[in-house]
Amino acid sequence: MKINTELIPETDIKMLSITLLESAKKFYNDPQNVKTFKEWQKQRSTNCGTCISKKK
């Protein structure tokens, strides 16, 4: 299924963005979530090597 994002009203995009941002802030305000995320990042970079693209 292909979604034509040009058909999504600007107000809907803004509301979804606000909701996503608030959820991300809430998630990362919890030190345990930050710790778990950093551990996941480290494990992924160690086990996968090229899975995470690094900007040069």
CNS distance restraints for C-alpha pairs under 8 A (distance, minus, plus):
assign (resid   4 and name CA) (resid   8 and name CA) 7.59 0.50 0.50
assign (resid   8 and name CA) (resid  12 and name CA) 6.70 0.50 0.50
assign (resid   8 and name CA) (resid  13 and name CA) 6.89 0.50 0.50
assign (resid   9 and name CA) (resid  13 and name CA) 6.54 0.50 0.50
assign (resid  10 and name CA) (resid  14 and name CA) 6.23 0.50 0.50
assign (resid  11 and name CA) (resid  15 and name CA) 6.17 0.50 0.50
assign (resid  12 and name CA) (resid  16 and name CA) 6.13 0.50 0.50
assign (resid  13 and name CA) (resid  17 and name CA) 6.06 0.50 0.50
assign (resid  14 and name CA) (resid  18 and name CA) 6.13 0.50 0.50
assign (resid  15 and name CA) (resid  19 and name CA) 6.17 0.50 0.50
assign (resid  16 and name CA) (resid  20 and name CA) 6.09 0.50 0.50
assign (resid  17 and name CA) (resid  21 and name CA) 6.04 0.50 0.50
assign (resid  18 and name CA) (resid  22 and name CA) 6.11 0.50 0.50
assign (resid  19 and name CA) (resid  23 and name CA) 6.22 0.50 0.50
assign (resid  20 and name CA) (resid  24 and name CA) 6.17 0.50 0.50
assign (resid  21 and name CA) (resid  25 and name CA) 6.15 0.50 0.50
assign (resid  22 and name CA) (resid  26 and name CA) 6.15 0.50 0.50
assign (resid  23 and name CA) (resid  27 and name CA) 6.12 0.50 0.50
assign (resid  24 and name CA) (resid  28 and name CA) 6.11 0.50 0.50
assign (resid  25 and name CA) (resid  29 and name CA) 5.99 0.50 0.50
assign (resid  26 and name CA) (resid  30 and name CA) 7.03 0.50 0.50
assign (resid  27 and name CA) (resid  33 and name CA) 6.46 0.50 0.50
assign (resid  28 and name CA) (resid  33 and name CA) 6.14 0.50 0.50
assign (resid  28 and name CA) (resid  34 and name CA) 5.71 0.50 0.50
assign (resid  29 and name CA) (resid  33 and name CA) 7.86 0.50 0.50
assign (resid  29 and name CA) (resid  34 and name CA) 7.74 0.50 0.50
assign (resid  30 and name CA) (resid  34 and name CA) 6.58 0.50 0.50
assign (resid  31 and name CA) (resid  35 and name CA) 6.13 0.50 0.50
assign (resid  32 and name CA) (resid  36 and name CA) 6.10 0.50 0.50
assign (resid  33 and name CA) (resid  37 and name CA) 6.04 0.50 0.50
assign (resid  34 and name CA) (resid  38 and name CA) 6.16 0.50 0.50
assign (resid  35 and name CA) (resid  39 and name CA) 6.21 0.50 0.50
assign (resid  36 and name CA) (resid  40 and name CA) 6.16 0.50 0.50
assign (resid  37 and name CA) (resid  41 and name CA) 6.15 0.50 0.50
assign (resid  38 and name CA) (resid  42 and name CA) 6.14 0.50 0.50
assign (resid  39 and name CA) (resid  43 and name CA) 6.10 0.50 0.50
assign (resid  40 and name CA) (resid  44 and name CA) 5.99 0.50 0.50
assign (resid  41 and name CA) (resid  45 and name CA) 6.12 0.50 0.50
assign (resid  42 and name CA) (resid  46 and name CA) 6.06 0.50 0.50
assign (resid  43 and name CA) (resid  47 and name CA) 5.95 0.50 0.50
assign (resid  44 and name CA) (resid  48 and name CA) 5.55 0.50 0.50
assign (resid  44 and name CA) (resid  49 and name CA) 7.47 0.50 0.50
assign (resid  44 and name CA) (resid  51 and name CA) 7.36 0.50 0.50
assign (resid  44 and name CA) (resid  52 and name CA) 7.78 0.50 0.50
assign (resid  45 and name CA) (resid  49 and name CA) 5.03 0.50 0.50
assign (resid  45 and name CA) (resid  50 and name CA) 7.37 0.50 0.50
assign (resid  45 and name CA) (resid  51 and name CA) 6.88 0.50 0.50
assign (resid  45 and name CA) (resid  52 and name CA) 6.45 0.50 0.50
assign (resid  48 and name CA) (resid  52 and name CA) 7.80 0.50 0.50
